Amino acid sequence: MDATKISSKYQVVVPKSIREIPGFQSGKKLVWIAKGRSVSLVPVPTLEGLRGIARGADISNIREKVDRL
């Protein structure tokens, strides 16, 4: 696990091990999601990337909203 610091200007550096993950590149939009004391940084998908994502999905076992991330 790589650690990083928040600068005095509230900037963070994405560690190299994370930058090398496929799909992370310069200019990619990210969204911060806070839940309790935990924060996730998630890439924002493009509309084209979402096309057909739910095709054939089984919705018979949907979780409650409080259980979702």
C-alpha positions in Angstrom: 0.0 0.0 0.0 1.4 3.4 -1.0 0.8 6.4 1.1 0.6 10.0 0.0 0.3 13.4 1.8 -2.2 16.2 1.3 -0.2 19.4 0.5 -0.9 22.8 2.0 -2.9 23.5 -1.2 -4.9 20.3 -0.7 -3.3 18.6 -3.6 -2.4 14.9 -3.7 -0.1 12.8 -5.8 -1.4 9.5 -7.3 1.2 6.9 -6.5 3.0 5.2 -9.5 1.5 1.8 -8.6 -2.0 3.3 -9.0 -1.1 5.3 -12.2 0.0 2.1 -13.9 -3.4 0.5 -13.5 -5.1 0.3 -16.9 -7.7 3.0 -17.4 -5.9 5.6 -15.3 -4.3 8.3 -17.5 -3.6 12.0 -17.4 -6.8 14.1 -17.9 -9.1 11.3 -16.6 -12.0 12.7 -14.5 -12.2 11.3 -11.0 -14.9 11.7 -8.3 -14.3 11.7 -4.5 -16.8 9.6 -2.6 -16.9 9.9 1.2 -18.6 7.4 3.4 -18.0 7.7 7.1 -14.3 8.0 7.7 -13.4 6.4 4.4 -12.9 8.2 1.0 -12.8 6.5 -2.4 -11.4 8.1 -5.6 -13.4 6.6 -8.5 -12.9 7.3 -12.3 -15.9 8.9 -14.0 -16.9 6.6 -16.9 -17.8 8.1 -20.3 -21.3 7.6 -21.7 -19.8 5.4 -24.4 -18.1 3.3 -21.7 -21.5 2.7 -20.0 -23.3 1.5 -23.1 -24.8 -2.0 -22.5 -23.4 -2.3 -19.0 -26.7 -3.5 -17.4 -27.7 -5.8 -20.2 -28.8 -9.1 -18.7 -28.4 -7.9 -15.1 -30.1 -9.9 -12.4 -32.1 -7.4 -10.2 -33.8 -10.0 -8.0 -31.3 -9.5 -5.1 -30.8 -5.7 -4.9 -29.1 -4.5 -1.7 -30.5 -1.7 0.6 -29.1 1.8 0.0 -27.3 1.8 3.4 -25.3 -1.3 2.4 -24.0 0.2 -0.9 -20.6 1.9 -1.2 
